[in-house]
Amino acid sequence: VGHCLGFMHNMAASSSVPVDSLRSATFTRKYGTTPSIMDYARFNYVAQPEDKDVKLTPPDLGEYDEFLVKYAYQIVPQKGMYNELPIIRKWIDDKVGNPKYRYGKQQVIVRYDPSALEEDLGDDPIKAADYGVKNLKYILSHLDEWIPDEEDPEATHKEMTYSNIAKQYDRYLTLVMLNIGGVYLSEVHANTDGGPSAVAVPKERQRAAVQWVFNQIKNCDWICDRNITDKFSLRVGMPMIFKYYTTREVLETYKRVILSSHIAGKSGYTPEEYFNDIYKLIWESAIKGRPINETDRLMQRLFVENA
C-alpha cells in the first residue's frame, strides 16, 4: 500500500527508537517497532519473554508515514506546483533534527549506513543484538519441548526452525558488523540545515562493534545443541561455519574503515587502530601465553592468509 501511495522504503526509521522502549507495552502499543511501515521492522526481537503485553509488530501507519501523506496529498491554497513548493519545503525543514523523520535509502548493492538496514531495530545495534541473541538461546533451549519428536518424527519442522535460528543469528552479526567503518548518510537539501550528508560512525561504536563481533566468534558454540542437531540430516556444525565466515568478513572491513576514517578526520577510527584491535583479539592466546584452542587456530590462520 505504501508503494501504491508513492512512498519509498525508509530503512532508517527504526533507528530512531530507543532500544529499551521496544520492551515497553505502553510505547509499543502506541508506536509499534518503527515510525514507518516502509521500514523492514517486521517483528520485535528486542522484547523478552518476561515483557508483558508488548506489541511485536510495526504500526498500521507510523508518524513518518502520516507526514508523508500530508506532504504528498494535502491540498495547499496556492495554485500550481511551483507556488506550493516553498510551503511544502518548509514542512520538511521544520522536521530537520528529529530522528523520526530522517529518511534512509534502501541499500542494495553496497551498504555504508548501519542505521538504514532492513530487519534492524532500535538506536543501539549492539544492545538490540544482545537482546536478540538472548531470545535465540531461549528458543533453542525450548525447541525439543515446543516441537516434540512425536509430532515431528522426521525432525523436518525442527530442522527448519533451527536453520531459521541460525539465519537470524547471522543477521545480528551482520547488523553489528556493518558499524565497523560505517557512515551515516542523510538526504540533505541544499537550502536546508541539518548536514553534512555523510557522518562517520563514532570511533567508540566502531570499536565496540569489533569487540562484540569477536566475542560472538569466540562464544558461539551455544548454537550447536547436539541433543537437537544429531536428529538432523548430514551437516557441518554451525559454530565452525559462523567462526570461519564471520572472521573472514570482519577482516574485510578494513576497506570500510579507510573510507570512514577519511570522512571523520582526526576524530575517526583509523586503520591503524582497527588493525591493532583486530590483532590483539585474534592473537590473544599468544599475547597472554595461554594454550591455543580450535577457534584461535582458525582465526590466526585466516589472519595470516589475509594479511
N, C-alpha and C positions, 0 to 999 in steps of 0.2 A: 504493500500500500504506500509506503514511504517513497519508493521509486516512482510509483504512478503519480505522486504529487510533485515529482521533480527533485526529490531530495537525494543527495549523495551520501555514501557511508561517512559517518563521523567516528572514526576509531579512537579519538582522543577523549570522547565524552566520559567514559567510565573512570578515567584517571583523575577526575575532579572530586571523586567521592572518598572521604576518609575511610581507611580500611575498617576501623572498628565500628563505623556506622553501619557496615554491612552485617553486623551481628545484632543490630538493634531492631526490634519489632516495630517500634514507633517510626523510625526512619524508613525502613524498607517498605512498610505498608503504604507510606506516602509517596516515596520516590523510586522504589524498586532498586535495581542494581546500577542504573545509569541514567543520566539526563536525556538520553536519546535512544529511541528504538532503532536508529540507523547504526548503532554500535553493536558489535557482536559480544554481548554480555549476557549470554543465554541462561546461565544458572549461577547461583550464589555459592561458590566453592569456599568462601571465607567462613560462612556460618558454621557453627559447631553443633554437635548433637545435643548439647545441653542448652542451646539457644532456642527459646520457645516462641512460636508464632512469627518467626522471621519469614519475610517474603523471599522466595528463592528465584524469582524471575524478573525480567525488565518491566518497566511500566507500560501501560497501554499507550500512553503518549507522555513523553518527558518534557521537562521545562524547555530544553533546547528545541524540541520539535514544535512546541507551541509558538516559540519565537519564529521558527521557520515558516509556519503557516501565516503568521502576521506579515512577515517580510514578503512572502511570495504572493499573498492573495488579498491583503487588506486594501480596500479602496481608499485612496487619498483624494482630497478635493481638487488638486491641481490636475489639469488635463495634459496628457502627453507624457511619455516616459521620461523625457529629458527634464521636464519641470518637476517630476516627482522624485528624481534621483537624489537630490540633496537631502530630501526628507528621510528617505529610507536608508541613506548612508549614515545619517545621524543616529538612526536606530541601532546600527551596528557599532558606531563609535561609542554610544552610551554603555555598551556591554564590554568594552575593552578592559582587560584586567580581571574579569570574572571568569574563573576557570570553567564554569558550567557552560559557557557559550563559546569556548575555544573550539575551533574546527581542526581536526586532524585527518588528513587524507589517508585513504586505504593504501598501504604499501604492498606491492605485489612482487616486483622483480627484485628490488633491493630494499632492505629495511634499515633505516637510520634512527628513527624516532621510537624509543622504547615505551613512550606514553601513548602511542597511537597504534595499538596492536589488537587483532581480533582475539577474543576469548580471554582477555585480561580483565582484572578488576582492581579498583582502588588506587590510591595515590602513593602507595609504598609497595613496589613489586616484591620485595624480599619478605616483608611481613605477610602479604597476601599469599605468597607461595608457601610460607611456613604453615599457614592455616590449611592450605590445600593439601600439602603432603600429610599433615596430621589426619585429615579426613580420609585420604587414600589408605593410610595404615589402619585406620578404624574399619574401613570397608573390607580390606583384605583379611583382617582378623576375624571377621564375621562371615566370610564367604561360604565356608562349609555349612554354617548354621542357616544362612539365608537361601542357599541353593543346595539342599541335601541330596546325597547320592541317589536316594530312592526316586526323586523327581527328575534327576538328570543323570541317568545311568551311564551314558557315554561321555559325560563331562563337557558336552558341547556348549551349553549355556554358561557353564562355569569358566571354560577356557576363553570364550568370547568376552566375558566380563573382566577376566584377568588381563586380557590384551588391552581392553579399554582403560584399565587402571594404569598399565604401563604407558600407554599413549598420553594419558593425562599427566603423568609424572614427567614425561619428556617435554610436554608443553610448559610446565612450570620451570623446568631447567632452561628452556629457550627464552621464556619471558624475562627471567632474571639475567641471563647471559647477554641479552641484547642491550643491557645497560652499560656493558663494558664497551667503551668507545662510542657510546650513544650520543645523539644530537637531537634536542627537542626542536621541532620545526613548527612554525606558525605562519598562517597566511596573513600577511600584514599589508594593508592598503597604503599607498604612497602618502596619502594625506591623513593617516590615522596614527595616533600614538599607540604604543604597545610593542614596538620592535625590541631587539632585532628579530629577523625571521629565523635565525639559527642560533641556538644556545647549547653548548656542550653540557652533558650530564655532569653534575658536580663530581669532583675528584673523590670525595668521601663515599658517594653512592657507587661509583665505578669500582673503587677498591673493595667495598663491602660486597659487591656482586661477585668479584673474583674469589673472595674468601668463601662466600656462600656456595658457589658452584663447586669448588674443590672439596668443601666439606661434604657435599652430596656425593661426589665421586667416591670419596673415601668411606662413606657410610650408607651406601645404597643396597647393602645385602638384604635388607628387610623385604625388598621387592620379590625375593625368591623364598617362598614357603614350600619346602619340599613335600610336606603333607598334602599340599594342594597341587603343585606343579607336576608331581610324579603321576598324576592321573591323566595328564595331557598327552597329546601326540609328541613325537620326537622333536626336540627343540634345544637350542643353546640357552643356557641360563641367562636371564635378563640382566643380572648385575654386571657381568662382564661386558655385555653389549653396551650398557649405559656408560661404563667406565671408559671403554675404548673410544666410542664415538663422541662422547662429551669432552674428553680430554683433547681429541683432535680438533673439535670445533672451537674450544676455548683458546687453543694455541694459535688458531687462525684469526682471532680477534685483534691481533696487533695492528692489522691494516686499518681497522676502525679507530683504534686508539691514536694512530698517527693523525688521522683526519680530525678527530675530536680535539686533540691537543693543539692543533693549529688554530682551530676556532676559538678555543678557550684562552690561548695565550699563556701568560706566566702562571695563571691560577689553575691550569689544566692538569690532567693526569697524563704525565709524559710517558713516552715509550720506555724510557729508562726505568721509571718507577714501576711500570707494568711488568717488564721483564724481571726486575728484581723480586717483585711479589710472586710472580709465577715460579721463579727459580727456587725461592725459599719453601714454597708449598710442595713442589714436586720432589725436591731433594731433601725434604725434612728428615727422612730417616738417616741419611748420610751426615747431615749437619749435626743432628742430635746423637749420632752414634748408636742408634737402635737397630735391631735386626730388620732386614728388608722383608716385606711381605709381597704377595702377588700383585696387589694394587700399585704399590710403589714401583715394582719392576716394570709394570705396564706403562705407567706414566713416564718414567725415566727413559724407557726405550722410545716412546713417542716424542719426547722432548728432544732426544739426540737426533732422531730421524728428521725432525722439523727444524732443527737449529740451523 
